[in-house]
Amino acid sequence: MSRATPSNRDAVPAGAGGIAGLVTWAQRSMARVPYAVVALLARFSIAAVFWNSGQTKVSGFALNIVTGEFELGWPRLSESALALFQDEYKLPLIAPAVAAPMAAYAEHLFPLLLLLGLATRFSALALLGMTVVIQIFVYPGAYATHGTWAALLLLLMRQGPGTVSLDHWLSSINRRSSSKPDTTKV
C-alpha cells in the first residue's frame, strides 16, 4: 500500500495503469488549481468583454490595459452608440435615448467592480441580466457566446470572487471585528 507523500502523490496510483490511472492523475492535478486563480481569470475575462463593449459607446475617454490605449477626458455618449440603439438593437421596452447611456454606464461600472472583486455577486448578476437582454432581444443567434458569458457570471455569483478580491478582504475584516469580545458592556 502506497502512502501519499509530496514526491509521489502526483504519480499515477500503483495498479491503476492505463487510461483509468491517467484520468485519475489528471483529475487530481486539475483539482489542485486554486479557485482564486480561476475566479480572477473569470473576473478579468468577462469584465474585459463588457468594458470593451462600453468603450465603443463613449468618446472622450479610452482605457484598455491590454493594448495600452489611453485617452484621458470627460466621457460622453458617442453618436454611434445612440444610432446603434435606434437602428440595430431596438429594445422593445426602453427608449434608445435612455438605453444607450444606461448600457454605457453599466458596461463601465460593473466590469470595474468585477476587476476589483467588489460587490462581485451583485455585479455578476447585473451583467447576467444584460446578457439575457442581449440574447433575447438583440442577438438571439449568438447563444454560444452568451452561454459562455452566462457560465462565467453564474460561477462568480455562486462561488464568489475568490481570495484575491476586495470582497474577501472586507469579509475578513468583518469576521475579525465580530469575533472580538465586546468590552463596552458592563
NULUM-815219 format. One line per 10 residues: number of its first residue (from 1); their letters; for each residue x negated, z negated, y of N, C-alpha, C. Coordinates in Angstrom, 3 decimals. Example, Ala and Ser with C-alpha at 12.3 -4.5 7.8 and 13.67 -1.06 7.14 Angstrom:
! residues 2
1) as) -13.190,-7.800,-5.690,-12.300,-7.800,-4.500,-13.200,-7.800,-3.300 | -12.850,-7.080,-2.250,-13.670,-7.140,-1.060,-12.900,-7.870,0.030 $
This chain:
! residues 186
1) msratpsnrd) -0.846,0.000,-1.168,0.000,0.000,0.000,-0.895,0.000,1.236 | -0.577,0.863,2.174,-1.401,1.025,3.365,-0.783,0.293,4.545 | -1.641,-0.433,5.272,-1.157,-1.119,6.479,-1.470,-0.255,7.684 | -0.576,-0.300,8.679,-0.792,0.489,9.889,-1.815,-0.205,10.768 | -2.896,0.468,11.009,-3.911,-0.018,11.935,-4.074,1.031,13.018 | -4.721,0.673,14.119,-4.893,1.665,15.178,-5.553,2.942,14.688 | -6.396,2.852,13.657,-7.100,4.047,13.206,-6.282,4.899,12.247 | -5.328,4.307,11.514,-4.617,5.110,10.522,-3.121,5.241,10.762 | -2.585,4.631,11.812,-1.131,4.703,11.997,-0.651,6.110,12.375 | -1.581,6.936,12.885,-1.213,8.303,13.240,-1.382,9.252,12.065 $
11) avpagaggia) -1.974,8.773,11.015,-2.208,9.623,9.857,-0.912,9.852,9.090 | -0.888,10.942,8.361,0.259,11.219,7.500,0.278,10.149,6.417 | 1.456,9.505,6.181,1.533,8.432,5.186,1.101,8.908,3.803 | 0.435,8.009,3.079,-0.002,8.334,1.722,1.208,8.645,0.857 | 1.101,9.678,0.071,2.190,10.050,-0.819,3.295,10.826,-0.124 | 3.146,11.078,1.153,4.177,11.822,1.876,3.566,13.101,2.432 | 2.939,13.842,1.560,2.290,15.075,1.980,3.294,16.175,2.234 | 2.790,17.284,2.559,3.621,18.453,2.772,4.452,18.366,4.041 | 5.553,19.048,4.005,6.425,19.151,5.177,6.998,17.787,5.564 | 7.444,17.000,4.600,8.042,15.691,4.902,7.044,14.792,5.619 $
21) glvtwaqrsm) 5.816,14.781,5.175,4.790,13.971,5.822,4.490,14.460,7.225 | 4.443,15.756,7.383,4.185,16.337,8.703,5.326,16.026,9.672 | 6.549,16.095,9.196,7.712,15.770,10.027,7.687,14.299,10.424 | 7.378,13.435,9.472,7.298,12.000,9.758,6.219,11.729,10.802 | 5.060,12.334,10.619,3.970,12.163,11.583,4.379,12.659,12.976 | 5.031,13.831,13.041,5.458,14.403,14.323,6.486,13.497,15.005 | 7.431,12.970,14.241,8.442,12.086,14.821,7.803,10.827,15.387 | 6.882,10.240,14.654,6.204,9.034,15.142,5.394,9.330,16.399 | 4.729,10.461,16.410,3.921,10.833,17.580,4.796,11.041,18.802 | 5.898,11.746,18.643,6.793,12.008,19.774,7.476,10.741,20.267 $
31) arvpyavval) 7.732,9.807,19.363,8.396,8.559,19.749,7.505,7.702,20.639 | 6.208,7.975,20.639,5.289,7.184,21.465,5.166,7.706,22.892 | 5.792,8.820,23.217,5.766,9.301,24.603,6.574,8.308,25.434 | 5.965,7.699,26.437,6.683,6.680,27.218,7.869,7.293,27.980 | 8.981,6.552,27.983,10.156,7.038,28.712,9.842,7.225,30.192 | 8.946,6.425,30.736,8.589,6.547,32.158,8.079,7.955,32.469 | 7.336,8.541,31.549,6.813,9.903,31.736,7.955,10.911,31.666 | 8.818,10.757,30.686,9.960,11.657,30.519,10.868,11.591,31.748 | 11.177,10.381,32.207,12.066,10.200,33.355,11.454,10.760,34.632 | 10.167,10.550,34.829,9.503,11.077,36.023,9.527,12.599,36.030 $
41) larfsiaavf) 9.269,13.204,34.885,9.328,14.663,34.777,10.758,15.165,35.006 | 11.735,14.481,34.429,13.139,14.872,34.624,13.529,14.750,36.090 | 13.149,13.654,36.737,13.484,13.443,38.149,12.833,14.504,39.019 | 11.562,14.769,38.796,10.854,15.763,39.599,11.445,17.156,39.390 | 11.696,17.521,38.142,12.168,18.874,37.820,13.533,19.170,38.429 | 14.484,18.272,38.220,15.830,18.538,38.727,15.873,18.379,40.242 | 15.071,17.480,40.791,15.001,17.348,42.248,14.474,18.640,42.869 | 13.485,19.253,42.242,12.914,20.497,42.761,13.956,21.613,42.793 | 14.792,21.690,41.773,15.831,22.723,41.733,16.766,22.600,42.934 | 17.276,21.394,43.155,18.236,21.200,44.246,17.552,21.231,45.616 $
51) wnsgqtkvsg) 16.351,20.672,45.735,15.626,20.697,47.008,15.361,22.147,47.429 | 14.864,22.966,46.497,14.593,24.368,46.826,15.858,25.110,47.228 | 16.965,24.800,46.596,18.236,25.398,46.990,18.624,24.952,48.393 | 18.444,23.669,48.680,18.743,23.152,50.004,17.869,23.779,51.078 | 16.615,24.054,50.741,15.699,24.667,51.712,16.161,26.066,52.128 | 16.876,26.754,51.253,17.387,28.084,51.617,18.553,28.007,52.593 | 19.116,26.829,52.745,20.288,26.658,53.611,19.947,26.133,55.004 | 18.680,25.814,55.252,18.283,25.289,56.561,17.165,26.139,57.164 | 17.093,26.088,58.479,15.953,26.671,59.184,15.413,25.609,60.124 | 14.171,25.777,60.532,13.553,24.807,61.420,12.804,23.710,60.701 $
61) falnivtgef) 12.942,23.613,59.398,12.242,22.611,58.614,12.004,23.165,57.220 | 10.755,23.105,56.768,10.427,23.552,55.417,9.395,22.607,54.826 | 9.629,22.221,53.594,8.683,21.366,52.884,8.754,21.689,51.399 | 7.642,22.186,50.882,7.547,22.468,49.460,6.195,21.942,48.988 | 6.205,20.835,48.262,4.955,20.213,47.858,4.220,21.022,46.792 | 4.920,21.904,46.096,4.271,22.707,45.064,3.512,23.871,45.695 | 4.153,24.610,46.595,3.499,25.764,47.220,2.697,25.386,48.456 | 2.926,24.203,48.989,2.214,23.772,50.186,2.857,24.230,51.483 | 4.020,24.847,51.393,4.711,25.311,52.596,5.185,24.097,53.399 | 4.917,24.137,54.708,5.311,23.027,55.563,5.611,23.550,56.962 $
71) elgwprlses) 6.772,23.245,57.458,7.172,23.583,58.826,7.927,22.380,59.367 | 7.359,21.765,60.363,7.980,20.585,60.942,8.865,21.012,62.097 | 10.081,20.564,62.088,11.020,20.873,63.150,12.347,20.206,62.857 | 13.280,20.419,63.763,14.599,19.846,63.570,15.411,20.778,62.675 | 15.799,20.303,61.492,16.544,21.183,60.590,17.937,21.507,61.127 | 18.339,22.734,60.921,19.684,23.169,61.279,20.168,24.142,60.203 | 21.457,24.212,60.085,22.047,25.103,59.088,21.709,26.545,59.430 | 21.241,27.282,58.459,20.896,28.680,58.703,22.158,29.539,58.729 | 22.072,30.640,59.433,23.202,31.582,59.497,23.543,32.110,58.103 | 22.513,32.344,57.318,22.750,32.900,55.983,23.488,31.911,55.083 $
81) alalfqdeyk) 23.301,30.614,55.317,23.987,29.614,54.492,25.486,29.684,54.703 | 25.905,29.760,55.946,27.336,29.849,56.223,27.917,31.137,55.648 | 27.189,32.238,55.812,27.644,33.522,55.258,27.752,33.449,53.738 | 26.814,32.757,53.106,26.836,32.599,51.653,28.115,31.893,51.198 | 28.484,30.833,51.907,29.700,30.097,51.546,30.965,30.889,51.881 | 30.912,31.739,52.901,32.076,32.544,53.272,32.268,33.728,52.332 | 31.171,34.373,51.962,31.272,35.642,51.244,31.060,35.556,49.736 | 30.182,34.660,49.288,29.865,34.627,47.863,30.461,33.426,47.138 | 30.264,32.228,47.672,30.695,31.029,46.964,32.213,30.867,46.982 | 32.819,30.996,48.128,34.284,30.955,48.281,34.938,29.793,47.520 $
91) lpliapavaa) 34.536,28.575,47.844,35.133,27.408,47.199,36.602,27.303,47.590 | 37.474,26.978,46.659,38.917,27.031,46.931,39.460,25.869,47.765 | 38.842,24.704,47.735,39.450,23.526,48.341,38.773,23.053,49.628 | 37.725,23.713,50.050,36.974,23.247,51.206,36.503,24.442,52.042 | 36.638,24.322,53.342,36.266,25.407,54.254,34.758,25.637,54.235 | 34.313,26.891,54.339,32.883,27.184,54.349,32.125,26.446,55.452 | 32.748,26.253,56.604,32.088,25.562,57.710,31.852,24.080,57.395 | 32.577,23.543,56.446,32.383,22.158,56.014,31.479,22.117,54.782 | 31.703,23.025,53.849,30.963,23.022,52.586,29.485,23.327,52.778 | 29.155,24.259,53.640,27.750,24.659,53.810,26.875,23.503,54.305 $
101) pmaayaehlf) 27.240,22.814,55.392,26.377,21.697,55.808,26.389,20.528,54.816 | 27.521,20.297,54.158,27.567,19.233,53.148,26.593,19.516,52.012 | 26.599,20.761,51.541,25.700,21.143,50.450,24.242,21.046,50.888 | 23.945,21.532,52.087,22.567,21.482,52.588,22.088,20.034,52.693 | 22.933,19.168,53.188,22.585,17.750,53.326,22.389,17.113,51.943 | 23.336,17.339,51.046,23.269,16.752,49.703,22.065,17.268,48.926 | 21.730,18.532,49.106,20.608,19.113,48.366,19.249,18.658,48.913 | 19.268,17.944,50.015,18.040,17.325,50.507,18.024,15.818,50.228 | 19.130,15.156,50.461,19.194,13.707,50.299,19.022,13.272,48.840 | 19.859,13.789,47.948,19.848,13.314,46.563,18.551,13.661,45.816 $
111) plllllglat) 17.961,14.843,46.002,16.660,15.081,45.374,15.574,14.135,45.886 | 15.596,13.836,47.175,14.621,12.892,47.727,14.786,11.520,47.071 | 16.026,11.060,46.960,16.282,9.779,46.302,15.831,9.804,44.837 | 16.063,10.927,44.148,15.614,11.038,42.758,14.096,10.944,42.659 | 13.398,11.644,43.546,11.938,11.593,43.517,11.425,10.170,43.705 | 12.047,9.448,44.611,11.648,8.068,44.865,12.103,7.135,43.747 | 13.073,7.576,42.975,13.654,6.701,41.965,14.492,5.620,42.610 | 15.191,5.967,43.673,16.024,5.028,44.417,17.479,5.483,44.315 | 18.353,4.590,43.903,19.763,4.940,43.665,19.826,6.130,42.701 | 19.011,6.071,41.689,18.828,7.196,40.770,20.110,7.584,40.059 $
121) rfsalallgm) 20.801,6.615,39.506,22.017,6.941,38.755,23.085,7.532,39.675 | 23.240,6.976,40.852,24.202,7.499,41.824,23.815,8.922,42.254 | 22.541,9.137,42.542,22.075,10.465,42.954,22.270,11.484,41.840 | 21.979,11.085,40.616,22.182,11.983,39.475,23.666,12.318,39.314 | 24.529,11.329,39.521,25.973,11.573,39.447,26.419,12.561,40.527 | 25.912,12.398,41.738,26.270,13.312,42.826,25.820,14.736,42.511 | 24.611,14.884,42.011,24.111,16.222,41.682,24.826,16.797,40.457 | 25.247,15.939,39.543,26.050,16.413,38.411,27.394,16.946,38.917 | 27.981,16.249,39.879,29.226,16.742,40.483,29.031,18.106,41.124 | 27.930,18.275,41.842,27.630,19.585,42.436,27.458,20.641,41.349 $
131) tvviqifvyp) 26.781,20.266,40.272,26.560,21.197,39.167,27.883,21.651,38.558 | 28.807,20.731,38.387,30.117,21.067,37.825,30.859,22.026,38.757 | 30.826,21.759,40.059,31.484,22.647,41.037,30.854,24.033,40.987 | 29.528,24.094,40.953,28.841,25.388,40.888,29.231,26.124,39.619 | 29.270,25.412,38.500,29.608,26.038,37.222,31.028,26.580,37.217 | 31.966,25.788,37.703,33.375,26.182,37.623,33.739,27.234,38.662 | 33.312,27.034,39.906,33.810,27.875,41.000,32.847,28.950,41.483 | 31.559,28.797,41.257,30.606,29.717,41.875,29.972,30.667,40.858 | 29.289,30.117,39.873,28.595,30.941,38.876,28.983,30.521,37.463 | 30.189,30.844,37.024,30.626,30.406,35.691,29.815,31.010,34.548 $
141) gayathgtwa) 29.140,32.103,34.800,28.342,32.720,33.739,26.988,32.065,33.532 | 26.623,31.137,34.387,25.297,30.516,34.305,25.346,29.183,33.564 | 26.161,29.127,32.521,26.355,27.864,31.803,25.081,27.358,31.145 | 24.186,28.231,30.724,22.945,27.772,30.090,22.070,27.023,31.101 | 21.959,27.569,32.294,21.187,26.907,33.350,21.844,25.598,33.747 | 23.138,25.638,33.978,23.851,24.437,34.424,23.897,23.380,33.326 | 23.933,23.806,32.088,23.889,22.857,30.976,22.559,22.115,30.928 | 21.476,22.829,31.223,20.159,22.199,31.270,20.098,21.181,32.406 | 20.609,21.572,33.571,20.659,20.634,34.705,21.469,19.394,34.319 | 22.638,19.635,33.733,23.526,18.526,33.369,22.851,17.588,32.367 $
151) alllllmrqg) 22.115,18.150,31.406,21.437,17.311,30.413,20.422,16.389,31.083 | 19.634,16.921,32.008,18.661,16.073,32.720,19.361,14.998,33.540 | 20.417,15.388,34.235,21.144,14.438,35.080,21.826,13.359,34.243 | 22.413,13.745,33.124,23.041,12.763,32.238,22.005,11.817,31.635 | 20.832,12.334,31.303,19.754,11.478,30.808,19.412,10.414,31.847 | 19.261,10.824,33.106,18.923,9.876,34.168,20.063,8.892,34.422 | 21.301,9.362,34.312,22.445,8.466,34.501,22.497,7.425,33.379 | 22.235,7.844,32.167,22.344,6.937,31.026,21.149,5.997,30.906 | 19.945,6.544,31.029,18.737,5.769,30.771,18.095,5.186,32.030 | 18.445,5.718,33.188,17.841,5.234,34.428,16.567,5.978,34.766 $
161) pgtvsldhwl) 15.907,5.557,35.843,14.772,6.305,36.380,13.430,6.028,35.712 | 13.353,5.021,34.849,12.081,4.658,34.251,11.350,3.643,35.118 | 10.186,3.238,34.652,9.455,2.173,35.331,8.715,2.641,36.581 | 8.483,3.944,36.698,7.800,4.477,37.881,8.875,4.870,38.896 | 9.510,3.854,39.495,10.612,4.112,40.417,10.852,2.910,41.318 | 11.438,3.175,42.462,11.814,2.077,43.353,12.946,1.246,42.755 | 13.848,1.881,42.025,14.923,1.135,41.360,14.333,0.054,40.450 | 13.330,0.424,39.659,12.705,-0.534,38.741,12.020,-1.648,39.517 | 11.294,-1.281,40.558,10.592,-2.267,41.370,11.568,-3.248,42.017 | 12.654,-2.718,42.607,13.652,-3.585,43.249,14.333,-4.480,42.216 $
171) ssinrrsssk) 14.590,-3.936,41.045,15.210,-4.713,39.976,14.291,-5.857,39.533 | 13.004,-5.583,39.443,12.080,-6.643,39.020,11.980,-7.739,40.081 | 12.038,-7.370,41.351,12.039,-8.375,42.427,13.306,-9.221,42.338 | 14.428,-8.578,42.104,15.703,-9.283,41.985,15.692,-10.240,40.796 | 15.140,-9.809,39.673,15.063,-10.673,38.483,14.182,-11.886,38.745 | 13.059,-11.672,39.418,12.160,-12.788,39.716,12.816,-13.791,40.654 | 13.504,-13.295,41.671,14.112,-14.227,42.633,15.308,-14.964,42.032 | 16.025,-14.331,41.101,17.176,-15.008,40.496,16.751,-15.989,39.409 | 15.518,-15.861,38.901,15.073,-16.776,37.847,14.423,-18.031,38.423 | 14.155,-18.039,39.708,13.562,-19.219,40.328,14.635,-20.302,40.461 $
181) pdttkv) 14.276,-21.551,40.232,15.269,-22.630,40.372,15.663,-22.797,41.828 | 16.937,-23.111,42.025,17.462,-23.331,43.369,17.137,-24.767,43.794 | 16.229,-24.881,44.762,15.800,-26.222,45.218,16.562,-26.672,46.443 | 17.519,-25.871,46.895,18.286,-26.244,48.090,19.434,-27.174,47.770 | 19.844,-27.229,46.513,20.963,-28.102,46.139,20.477,-29.525,45.963 | 21.305,-30.445,46.345,20.949,-31.876,46.221,21.652,-32.481,45.043 $
